[in-house]
C-alpha cells in the first residue's frame, strides 16, 4: 500500500518542532530537530494507520490533495 501524507511542521516557542497530520485528526507529534520531527511523524502515522486497520475503519491519505503556498504582501 502506497499512501501519501502532508505534514505541517510548526516551530515551537520553547524549541523543537510540533508536527500535525491534517488528514489524520489527532495525529500529532514533536521532535527536537526537523529530521527528528519528520521521523516521529512517520512513526505516528504508522501507528495511527495500524489503529484504523484494527478497527476496520477506512484509511485516509493525501494522494489526491494538492498544496500551494500563497504569499500576500499587504500595505
C-alpha positions in Angstrom: 0.0 0.0 0.0 1.4 3.4 -1.0 0.0 6.3 1.0 0.9 10.0 0.8 0.6 12.3 3.8 1.2 16.1 4.1 2.6 17.1 7.4 2.8 20.5 9.0 5.8 21.4 11.0 5.4 24.2 13.5 8.4 25.7 15.2 7.7 25.6 19.0 8.4 28.7 21.1 10.4 26.6 23.6 12.4 25.0 20.8 11.9 22.0 18.6 9.0 21.3 16.3 5.4 20.2 16.6 4.1 18.1 13.7 0.4 17.7 12.7 -1.1 15.5 10.0 -4.2 17.3 8.9 -5.9 14.4 7.2 -5.5 12.2 10.3 -7.3 14.1 13.1 -5.4 13.9 16.4 -2.2 12.7 14.8 0.3 15.0 16.5 4.0 14.5 17.5 7.1 16.5 18.0 10.9 16.4 17.7 13.9 18.5 18.7 15.1 18.9 15.2 13.4 18.9 11.8 14.8 15.4 11.0 13.7 14.0 14.3 10.2 15.6 13.9 9.8 14.1 10.4 11.0 10.6 11.7 8.5 10.9 14.6 5.7 11.9 12.2 6.4 8.8 10.1 6.1 6.6 13.3 3.0 8.4 14.4 1.3 7.9 11.0 2.2 4.2 11.0 0.7 3.7 14.5 -2.4 5.7 13.5 -2.9 3.5 10.4 -2.4 0.3 12.5 -5.2 1.5 14.8 -7.5 2.3 11.9 -6.9 -1.2 10.5 -7.6 -2.9 13.8 -10.9 -1.0 14.0 -11.8 -1.8 10.4 -12.0 1.9 9.6 -11.1 3.5 6.2 -7.6 4.8 5.8 -7.5 8.4 4.5 -4.4 9.9 2.8 -3.5 13.0 0.8 -2.8 11.3 -2.6 -5.5 13.4 -4.3 -4.7 16.6 -2.4 -2.6 19.4 -3.9 -0.9 22.1 -1.9 0.2 25.6 -2.8 1.7 28.3 -0.6 0.4 31.7 -1.4 2.2 34.7 0.0 0.5 38.0 0.3 2.1 41.4 0.7 -0.1 43.9 2.5 0.3 47.6 2.9 
